[in-house]
Amino acid sequence: MCNENEKSRQHLVGTASDDLKNSVKVAPEVLARYVGTYEGRLPVNPTPIRVEVTMSGGQLAINGRQLIPTSETTFGGGYHVDFAVNDQR
């Protein structure tokens, strides 16, 4: 959801404070596996988008915005991110 797409606001569920209440501690070595540049496409726009996942102070961020872990692979905090783990990373 973004501010420019007011039609999506009704689909927004939860808040960053909900993510904070449900946050869990994730080991730094697990977080380090997710650091990198990712490219994807949104269903409504086929133009590829790139995001940079970084780690600082034991926390992940996307494009500078902190992610809040709610499990070892699921993060919130303004974004909802599910990392898929495979044998390569």
Biopython code that builds the backbone (N, CA, C, O; Angstrom):
import numpy as np
from Bio.PDB.StructureBuilder import StructureBuilder

atoms = [
    (1, "MET", "N", (0.830, -1.168, 0.000)),
    (1, "MET", "CA", (0.000, 0.000, 0.000)),
    (1, "MET", "C", (0.880, 1.238, 0.000)),
    (1, "MET", "O", (1.934, 1.241, 0.636)),
    (2, "CYS", "N", (0.483, 2.259, -0.680)),
    (2, "CYS", "CA", (1.222, 3.514, -0.659)),
    (2, "CYS", "C", (0.231, 4.662, -0.563)),
    (2, "CYS", "O", (-0.957, 4.500, -0.841)),
    (3, "ASN", "N", (0.731, 5.815, -0.168)),
    (3, "ASN", "CA", (-0.145, 6.984, -0.019)),
    (3, "ASN", "C", (-0.813, 7.374, -1.317)),
    (3, "ASN", "O", (-1.923, 7.905, -1.310)),
    (4, "GLU", "N", (-0.145, 7.114, -2.440)),
    (4, "GLU", "CA", (-0.691, 7.511, -3.732)),
    (4, "GLU", "C", (-1.833, 6.601, -4.190)),
    (4, "GLU", "O", (-2.557, 6.945, -5.124)),
    (5, "ASN", "N", (-1.998, 5.460, -3.550)),
    (5, "ASN", "CA", (-3.028, 4.505, -3.950)),
    (5, "ASN", "C", (-4.049, 4.382, -2.825)),
    (5, "ASN", "O", (-4.063, 3.395, -2.089)),
    (6, "GLU", "N", (-4.898, 5.387, -2.701)),
    (6, "GLU", "CA", (-5.856, 5.399, -1.608)),
    (6, "GLU", "C", (-6.859, 4.252, -1.664)),
    (6, "GLU", "O", (-7.531, 3.977, -0.670)),
    (7, "LYS", "N", (-6.972, 3.576, -2.809)),
    (7, "LYS", "CA", (-7.904, 2.454, -2.934)),
    (7, "LYS", "C", (-7.438, 1.242, -2.139)),
    (7, "LYS", "O", (-8.240, 0.354, -1.851)),
    (8, "SER", "N", (-6.164, 1.187, -1.781)),
    (8, "SER", "CA", (-5.627, 0.041, -1.059)),
    (8, "SER", "C", (-5.752, 0.177, 0.452)),
    (8, "SER", "O", (-5.574, -0.808, 1.169)),
    (9, "ARG", "N", (-6.047, 1.347, 0.945)),
    (9, "ARG", "CA", (-6.064, 1.554, 2.398)),
    (9, "ARG", "C", (-7.021, 0.618, 3.116)),
    (9, "ARG", "O", (-6.736, 0.193, 4.236)),
    (10, "GLN", "N", (-8.144, 0.287, 2.502)),
    (10, "GLN", "CA", (-9.102, -0.600, 3.156)),
    (10, "GLN", "C", (-8.541, -2.001, 3.363)),
    (10, "GLN", "O", (-9.059, -2.755, 4.186)),
    (11, "HIS", "N", (-7.492, -2.361, 2.628)),
    (11, "HIS", "CA", (-6.889, -3.685, 2.746)),
    (11, "HIS", "C", (-5.764, -3.722, 3.772)),
    (11, "HIS", "O", (-5.250, -4.797, 4.080)),
    (12, "LEU", "N", (-5.373, -2.569, 4.304)),
    (12, "LEU", "CA", (-4.306, -2.494, 5.284)),
    (12, "LEU", "C", (-4.802, -3.076, 6.598)),
    (12, "LEU", "O", (-5.831, -2.655, 7.128)),
    (13, "VAL", "N", (-4.070, -4.038, 7.113)),
    (13, "VAL", "CA", (-4.444, -4.693, 8.361)),
    (13, "VAL", "C", (-3.283, -4.567, 9.332)),
    (13, "VAL", "O", (-2.152, -4.923, 9.002)),
    (14, "GLY", "N", (-3.557, -4.065, 10.518)),
    (14, "GLY", "CA", (-2.523, -3.953, 11.532)),
    (14, "GLY", "C", (-1.736, -2.666, 11.411)),
    (14, "GLY", "O", (-1.904, -1.887, 10.473)),
    (15, "THR", "N", (-0.862, -2.469, 12.400)),
    (15, "THR", "CA", (-0.032, -1.272, 12.452)),
    (15, "THR", "C", (1.379, -1.670, 12.862)),
    (15, "THR", "O", (1.625, -2.808, 13.261)),
    (16, "ALA", "N", (2.299, -0.724, 12.760)),
    (16, "ALA", "CA", (3.669, -0.987, 13.200)),
    (16, "ALA", "C", (3.689, -1.299, 14.693)),
    (16, "ALA", "O", (4.500, -2.110, 15.140)),
    (17, "SER", "N", (2.805, -0.663, 15.475)),
    (17, "SER", "CA", (2.776, -0.966, 16.912)),
    (17, "SER", "C", (2.327, -2.404, 17.156)),
    (17, "SER", "O", (2.769, -3.025, 18.123)),
    (18, "ASP", "N", (1.452, -2.949, 16.294)),
    (18, "ASP", "CA", (1.093, -4.367, 16.394)),
    (18, "ASP", "C", (2.322, -5.233, 16.150)),
    (18, "ASP", "O", (2.547, -6.218, 16.853)),
    (19, "ASP", "N", (3.120, -4.856, 15.142)),
    (19, "ASP", "CA", (4.342, -5.605, 14.853)),
    (19, "ASP", "C", (5.296, -5.553, 16.037)),
    (19, "ASP", "O", (5.922, -6.560, 16.370)),
    (20, "LEU", "N", (5.416, -4.396, 16.676)),
    (20, "LEU", "CA", (6.300, -4.271, 17.842)),
    (20, "LEU", "C", (5.843, -5.173, 18.981)),
    (20, "LEU", "O", (6.669, -5.804, 19.642)),
    (21, "LYS", "N", (4.525, -5.241, 19.219)),
    (21, "LYS", "CA", (3.997, -6.104, 20.284)),
    (21, "LYS", "C", (4.301, -7.571, 20.003)),
    (21, "LYS", "O", (4.512, -8.352, 20.931)),
    (22, "ASN", "N", (4.324, -7.947, 18.724)),
    (22, "ASN", "CA", (4.524, -9.338, 18.336)),
    (22, "ASN", "C", (5.956, -9.633, 17.894)),
    (22, "ASN", "O", (6.229, -10.702, 17.348)),
    (23, "SER", "N", (6.872, -8.689, 18.128)),
    (23, "SER", "CA", (8.237, -8.874, 17.642)),
    (23, "SER", "C", (8.951, -9.978, 18.406)),
    (23, "SER", "O", (8.661, -10.251, 19.571)),
    (24, "VAL", "N", (9.891, -10.602, 17.710)),
    (24, "VAL", "CA", (10.712, -11.659, 18.294)),
    (24, "VAL", "C", (12.182, -11.308, 18.063)),
    (24, "VAL", "O", (12.509, -10.493, 17.200)),
    (25, "LYS", "N", (13.045, -11.922, 18.833)),
    (25, "LYS", "CA", (14.483, -11.736, 18.666)),
    (25, "LYS", "C", (14.971, -12.743, 17.630)),
    (25, "LYS", "O", (14.688, -13.937, 17.732)),
    (26, "VAL", "N", (15.705, -12.253, 16.632)),
    (26, "VAL", "CA", (16.257, -13.116, 15.593)),
    (26, "VAL", "C", (17.774, -12.976, 15.643)),
    (26, "VAL", "O", (18.302, -11.866, 15.704)),
    (27, "ALA", "N", (18.467, -14.107, 15.617)),
    (27, "ALA", "CA", (19.922, -14.113, 15.708)),
    (27, "ALA", "C", (20.550, -13.333, 14.556)),
    (27, "ALA", "O", (20.067, -13.405, 13.426)),
    (28, "PRO", "N", (21.616, -12.594, 14.830)),
    (28, "PRO", "CA", (22.274, -11.805, 13.782)),
    (28, "PRO", "C", (22.721, -12.638, 12.576)),
    (28, "PRO", "O", (22.678, -12.150, 11.447)),
    (29, "GLU", "N", (23.144, -13.871, 12.793)),
    (29, "GLU", "CA", (23.565, -14.699, 11.660)),
    (29, "GLU", "C", (22.393, -15.079, 10.753)),
    (29, "GLU", "O", (22.582, -15.304, 9.557)),
    (30, "VAL", "N", (21.192, -15.152, 11.311)),
    (30, "VAL", "CA", (19.997, -15.392, 10.497)),
    (30, "VAL", "C", (19.672, -14.128, 9.700)),
    (30, "VAL", "O", (19.413, -14.200, 8.498)),
    (31, "LEU", "N", (19.684, -12.984, 10.360)),
    (31, "LEU", "CA", (19.397, -11.718, 9.683)),
    (31, "LEU", "C", (20.384, -11.460, 8.550)),
    (31, "LEU", "O", (19.999, -10.967, 7.490)),
    (32, "ALA", "N", (21.645, -11.790, 8.769)),
    (32, "ALA", "CA", (22.687, -11.540, 7.763)),
    (32, "ALA", "C", (22.406, -12.266, 6.453)),
    (32, "ALA", "O", (22.838, -11.809, 5.395)),
    (33, "ARG", "N", (21.693, -13.389, 6.502)),
    (33, "ARG", "CA", (21.358, -14.133, 5.267)),
    (33, "ARG", "C", (20.441, -13.351, 4.343)),
    (33, "ARG", "O", (20.412, -13.607, 3.139)),
    (34, "TYR", "N", (19.689, -12.398, 4.889)),
    (34, "TYR", "CA", (18.704, -11.665, 4.101)),
    (34, "TYR", "C", (19.243, -10.374, 3.495)),
    (34, "TYR", "O", (18.563, -9.746, 2.684)),
    (35, "VAL", "N", (20.434, -9.972, 3.869)),
    (35, "VAL", "CA", (21.018, -8.731, 3.373)),
    (35, "VAL", "C", (21.323, -8.861, 1.887)),
    (35, "VAL", "O", (21.893, -9.861, 1.454)),
    (36, "GLY", "N", (20.946, -7.856, 1.109)),
    (36, "GLY", "CA", (21.231, -7.860, -0.322)),
    (36, "GLY", "C", (20.235, -7.019, -1.089)),
    (36, "GLY", "O", (19.367, -6.363, -0.514)),
    (37, "THR", "N", (20.381, -7.055, -2.400)),
    (37, "THR", "CA", (19.481, -6.328, -3.293)),
    (37, "THR", "C", (18.500, -7.310, -3.901)),
    (37, "THR", "O", (18.892, -8.366, -4.397)),
    (38, "TYR", "N", (17.235, -6.965, -3.862)),
    (38, "TYR", "CA", (16.173, -7.823, -4.383)),
    (38, "TYR", "C", (15.435, -7.080, -5.490)),
    (38, "TYR", "O", (15.290, -5.858, -5.450)),
    (39, "GLU", "N", (14.980, -7.831, -6.464)),
    (39, "GLU", "CA", (14.190, -7.253, -7.542)),
    (39, "GLU", "C", (12.894, -8.043, -7.655)),
    (39, "GLU", "O", (12.890, -9.270, -7.558)),
    (40, "GLY", "N", (11.812, -7.336, -7.856)),
    (40, "GLY", "CA", (10.523, -8.000, -7.996)),
    (40, "GLY", "C", (9.564, -7.135, -8.781)),
    (40, "GLY", "O", (9.918, -6.063, -9.272)),
    (41, "ARG", "N", (8.353, -7.618, -8.886)),
    (41, "ARG", "CA", (7.301, -6.894, -9.589)),
    (41, "ARG", "C", (6.039, -6.924, -8.737)),
    (41, "ARG", "O", (5.728, -7.921, -8.087)),
    (42, "LEU", "N", (5.330, -5.817, -8.758)),
    (42, "LEU", "CA", (4.043, -5.756, -8.088)),
    (42, "LEU", "C", (2.967, -6.196, -9.068)),
    (42, "LEU", "O", (3.097, -5.954, -10.268)),
    (43, "PRO", "N", (1.908, -6.835, -8.587)),
    (43, "PRO", "CA", (0.861, -7.300, -9.501)),
    (43, "PRO", "C", (0.233, -6.182, -10.328)),
    (43, "PRO", "O", (-0.181, -6.414, -11.463)),
    (44, "VAL", "N", (0.158, -4.989, -9.781)),
    (44, "VAL", "CA", (-0.503, -3.888, -10.482)),
    (44, "VAL", "C", (0.419, -3.134, -11.434)),
    (44, "VAL", "O", (-0.047, -2.306, -12.216)),
    (45, "ASN", "N", (1.729, -3.410, -11.378)),
    (45, "ASN", "CA", (2.684, -2.680, -12.209)),
    (45, "ASN", "C", (3.830, -3.623, -12.587)),
    (45, "ASN", "O", (4.609, -4.019, -11.719)),
    (46, "PRO", "N", (3.943, -3.982, -13.847)),
    (46, "PRO", "CA", (4.972, -4.946, -14.250)),
    (46, "PRO", "C", (6.398, -4.380, -14.270)),
    (46, "PRO", "O", (7.349, -5.120, -14.523)),
    (47, "THR", "N", (6.553, -3.085, -14.008)),
    (47, "THR", "CA", (7.887, -2.498, -13.988)),
    (47, "THR", "C", (8.669, -3.055, -12.805)),
    (47, "THR", "O", (8.183, -3.002, -11.676)),
    (48, "PRO", "N", (9.864, -3.587, -13.033)),
    (48, "PRO", "CA", (10.646, -4.144, -11.921)),
    (48, "PRO", "C", (10.993, -3.066, -10.889)),
    (48, "PRO", "O", (11.295, -1.923, -11.232)),
    (49, "ILE", "N", (10.940, -3.465, -9.628)),
    (49, "ILE", "CA", (11.373, -2.594, -8.551)),
    (49, "ILE", "C", (12.539, -3.269, -7.840)),
    (49, "ILE", "O", (12.610, -4.495, -7.757)),
    (50, "ARG", "N", (13.445, -2.450, -7.333)),
    (50, "ARG", "CA", (14.597, -2.962, -6.601)),
    (50, "ARG", "C", (14.552, -2.407, -5.187)),
    (50, "ARG", "O", (14.264, -1.229, -4.973)),
    (51, "VAL", "N", (14.841, -3.273, -4.232)),
    (51, "VAL", "CA", (14.944, -2.840, -2.844)),
    (51, "VAL", "C", (16.259, -3.342, -2.270)),
    (51, "VAL", "O", (16.758, -4.407, -2.634)),
    (52, "GLU", "N", (16.798, -2.550, -1.373)),
    (52, "GLU", "CA", (18.057, -2.879, -0.727)),
    (52, "GLU", "C", (17.772, -3.232, 0.730)),
    (52, "GLU", "O", (17.267, -2.405, 1.490)),
    (53, "VAL", "N", (18.101, -4.468, 1.114)),
    (53, "VAL", "CA", (17.960, -4.902, 2.497)),
    (53, "VAL", "C", (19.334, -4.786, 3.147)),
    (53, "VAL", "O", (20.305, -5.384, 2.683)),
    (54, "THR", "N", (19.404, -4.010, 4.225)),
    (54, "THR", "CA", (20.655, -3.788, 4.936)),
    (54, "THR", "C", (20.491, -4.205, 6.389)),
    (54, "THR", "O", (19.378, -4.395, 6.877)),
    (55, "MET", "N", (21.630, -4.343, 7.072)),
    (55, "MET", "CA", (21.603, -4.686, 8.484)),
    (55, "MET", "C", (22.523, -3.737, 9.230)),
    (55, "MET", "O", (23.663, -3.510, 8.824)),
    (56, "SER", "N", (22.017, -3.186, 10.327)),
    (56, "SER", "CA", (22.809, -2.299, 11.162)),
    (56, "SER", "C", (22.324, -2.444, 12.596)),
    (56, "SER", "O", (21.122, -2.412, 12.856)),
    (57, "GLY", "N", (23.250, -2.602, 13.517)),
    (57, "GLY", "CA", (22.870, -2.714, 14.923)),
    (57, "GLY", "C", (21.973, -3.893, 15.215)),
    (57, "GLY", "O", (21.146, -3.834, 16.125)),
    (58, "GLY", "N", (22.125, -4.969, 14.453)),
    (58, "GLY", "CA", (21.307, -6.160, 14.679)),
    (58, "GLY", "C", (19.885, -6.048, 14.185)),
    (58, "GLY", "O", (19.021, -6.819, 14.604)),
    (59, "GLN", "N", (19.621, -5.083, 13.283)),
    (59, "GLN", "CA", (18.279, -4.918, 12.734)),
    (59, "GLN", "C", (18.345, -4.798, 11.221)),
    (59, "GLN", "O", (19.287, -4.229, 10.669)),
    (60, "LEU", "N", (17.332, -5.343, 10.559)),
    (60, "LEU", "CA", (17.225, -5.222, 9.109)),
    (60, "LEU", "C", (16.440, -3.974, 8.739)),
    (60, "LEU", "O", (15.596, -3.501, 9.500)),
    (61, "ALA", "N", (16.737, -3.452, 7.556)),
    (61, "ALA", "CA", (15.995, -2.319, 7.016)),
    (61, "ALA", "C", (15.861, -2.499, 5.508)),
    (61, "ALA", "O", (16.725, -3.094, 4.863)),
    (62, "ILE", "N", (14.768, -1.978, 4.954)),
    (62, "ILE", "CA", (14.575, -1.920, 3.508)),
    (62, "ILE", "C", (14.615, -0.452, 3.123)),
    (62, "ILE", "O", (13.829, 0.364, 3.605)),
    (63, "ASN", "N", (15.553, -0.142, 2.238)),
    (63, "ASN", "CA", (15.711, 1.245, 1.793)),
    (63, "ASN", "C", (15.732, 2.209, 2.976)),
    (63, "ASN", "O", (15.173, 3.304, 2.904)),
    (64, "GLY", "N", (16.381, 1.793, 4.068)),
    (64, "GLY", "CA", (16.537, 2.640, 5.241)),
    (64, "GLY", "C", (15.413, 2.573, 6.254)),
    (64, "GLY", "O", (15.509, 3.197, 7.310)),
    (65, "ARG", "N", (14.353, 1.838, 5.967)),
    (65, "ARG", "CA", (13.221, 1.741, 6.891)),
    (65, "ARG", "C", (13.305, 0.436, 7.672)),
    (65, "ARG", "O", (13.354, -0.645, 7.085)),
    (66, "GLN", "N", (13.323, 0.541, 8.997)),
    (66, "GLN", "CA", (13.508, -0.622, 9.861)),
    (66, "GLN", "C", (12.414, -1.666, 9.669)),
    (66, "GLN", "O", (11.230, -1.343, 9.564)),
    (67, "LEU", "N", (12.840, -2.924, 9.627)),
    (67, "LEU", "CA", (11.908, -4.044, 9.599)),
    (67, "LEU", "C", (11.790, -4.621, 11.008)),
    (67, "LEU", "O", (12.777, -4.688, 11.741)),
    (68, "ILE", "N", (10.598, -5.030, 11.379)),
    (68, "ILE", "CA", (10.349, -5.602, 12.702)),
    (68, "ILE", "C", (10.090, -7.092, 12.544)),
    (68, "ILE", "O", (9.113, -7.478, 11.903)),
    (69, "PRO", "N", (10.955, -7.949, 13.120)),
    (69, "PRO", "CA", (10.763, -9.390, 12.962)),
    (69, "PRO", "C", (9.595, -9.899, 13.803)),
    (69, "PRO", "O", (9.505, -9.619, 14.998)),
    (70, "THR", "N", (8.703, -10.649, 13.159)),
    (70, "THR", "CA", (7.624, -11.312, 13.883)),
    (70, "THR", "C", (7.822, -12.831, 13.865)),
    (70, "THR", "O", (7.089, -13.564, 14.529)),
    (71, "SER", "N", (8.810, -13.295, 13.106)),
    (71, "SER", "CA", (9.314, -14.670, 13.126)),
    (71, "SER", "C", (10.700, -14.612, 12.484)),
    (71, "SER", "O", (11.158, -13.532, 12.112)),
    (72, "GLU", "N", (11.368, -15.746, 12.349)),
    (72, "GLU", "CA", (12.691, -15.739, 11.714)),
    (72, "GLU", "C", (12.636, -15.366, 10.242)),
    (72, "GLU", "O", (13.648, -14.953, 9.677)),
    (73, "THR", "N", (11.468, -15.503, 9.605)),
    (73, "THR", "CA", (11.365, -15.223, 8.173)),
    (73, "THR", "C", (10.342, -14.152, 7.815)),
    (73, "THR", "O", (10.260, -13.753, 6.653)),
    (74, "THR", "N", (9.562, -13.677, 8.779)),
    (74, "THR", "CA", (8.505, -12.704, 8.512)),
    (74, "THR", "C", (8.797, -11.407, 9.256)),
    (74, "THR", "O", (9.146, -11.409, 10.436)),
    (75, "PHE", "N", (8.642, -10.286, 8.526)),
    (75, "PHE", "CA", (8.963, -8.979, 9.077)),
    (75, "PHE", "C", (7.864, -7.988, 8.727)),
    (75, "PHE", "O", (7.238, -8.084, 7.671)),
    (76, "GLY", "N", (7.637, -7.042, 9.618)),
    (76, "GLY", "CA", (6.684, -5.966, 9.400)),
    (76, "GLY", "C", (7.354, -4.643, 9.674)),
    (76, "GLY", "O", (8.578, -4.530, 9.602)),
    (77, "GLY", "N", (6.547, -3.631, 9.992)),
    (77, "GLY", "CA", (7.078, -2.306, 10.269)),
    (77, "GLY", "C", (6.923, -1.371, 9.093)),
    (77, "GLY", "O", (7.856, -0.651, 8.739)),
    (78, "GLY", "N", (5.767, -1.377, 8.493)),
    (78, "GLY", "CA", (5.546, -0.537, 7.325)),
    (78, "GLY", "C", (5.585, -1.323, 6.029)),
    (78, "GLY", "O", (4.986, -0.926, 5.030)),
    (79, "TYR", "N", (6.281, -2.418, 6.054)),
    (79, "TYR", "CA", (6.309, -3.369, 4.940)),
    (79, "TYR", "C", (5.885, -4.709, 5.507)),
    (79, "TYR", "O", (5.982, -4.924, 6.715)),
    (80, "HIS", "N", (5.426, -5.594, 4.679)),
    (80, "HIS", "CA", (5.250, -6.994, 5.084)),
    (80, "HIS", "C", (6.170, -7.797, 4.181)),
    (80, "HIS", "O", (5.998, -7.824, 2.962)),
    (81, "VAL", "N", (7.151, -8.451, 4.795)),
    (81, "VAL", "CA", (8.153, -9.183, 4.036)),
    (81, "VAL", "C", (8.232, -10.604, 4.575)),
    (81, "VAL", "O", (8.360, -10.821, 5.780)),
    (82, "ASP", "N", (8.153, -11.574, 3.657)),
    (82, "ASP", "CA", (8.391, -12.978, 3.977)),
    (82, "ASP", "C", (9.611, -13.416, 3.185)),
    (82, "ASP", "O", (9.585, -13.422, 1.954)),
    (83, "PHE", "N", (10.678, -13.782, 3.882)),
    (83, "PHE", "CA", (11.858, -14.293, 3.205)),
    (83, "PHE", "C", (11.722, -15.794, 3.033)),
    (83, "PHE", "O", (11.405, -16.506, 3.986)),
    (84, "ALA", "N", (11.962, -16.278, 1.821)),
    (84, "ALA", "CA", (11.970, -17.712, 1.540)),
    (84, "ALA", "C", (13.419, -18.181, 1.627)),
    (84, "ALA", "O", (14.299, -17.649, 0.950)),
    (85, "VAL", "N", (13.649, -19.162, 2.452)),
    (85, "VAL", "CA", (15.009, -19.655, 2.664)),
    (85, "VAL", "C", (15.205, -20.932, 1.867)),
    (85, "VAL", "O", (14.367, -21.834, 1.880)),
    (86, "ASN", "N", (16.354, -20.986, 1.162)),
    (86, "ASN", "CA", (16.687, -22.220, 0.446)),
    (86, "ASN", "C", (18.124, -22.617, 0.791)),
    (86, "ASN", "O", (18.755, -21.977, 1.632)),
    (87, "ASP", "N", (18.642, -23.658, 0.156)),
    (87, "ASP", "CA", (19.967, -24.171, 0.478)),
    (87, "ASP", "C", (21.090, -23.229, 0.052)),
    (87, "ASP", "O", (22.212, -23.354, 0.541)),
    (88, "GLN", "N", (20.807, -22.286, -0.852)),
    (88, "GLN", "CA", (21.843, -21.390, -1.344)),
    (88, "GLN", "C", (22.081, -20.213, -0.414)),
    (88, "GLN", "O", (23.166, -19.632, -0.437)),
    (89, "ARG", "N", (21.105, -19.844, 0.404)),
    (89, "ARG", "CA", (21.250, -18.712, 1.341)),
    (89, "ARG", "C", (20.616, -18.985, 2.651)),
    (89, "ARG", "O", (20.652, -18.136, 3.543)),
]
sb = StructureBuilder()
sb.init_structure("model")
sb.init_model(0)
sb.init_chain("A")
sb.init_seg("    ")
for serial, (resi, resn, name, xyz) in enumerate(atoms, 1):
    if name == "N":
        sb.init_residue(resn, " ", resi, " ")
    sb.init_atom(name, np.array(xyz, "f"), 0.0, 1.0, " ", f" {name:<3s}", serial, name[0])
structure = sb.get_structure()
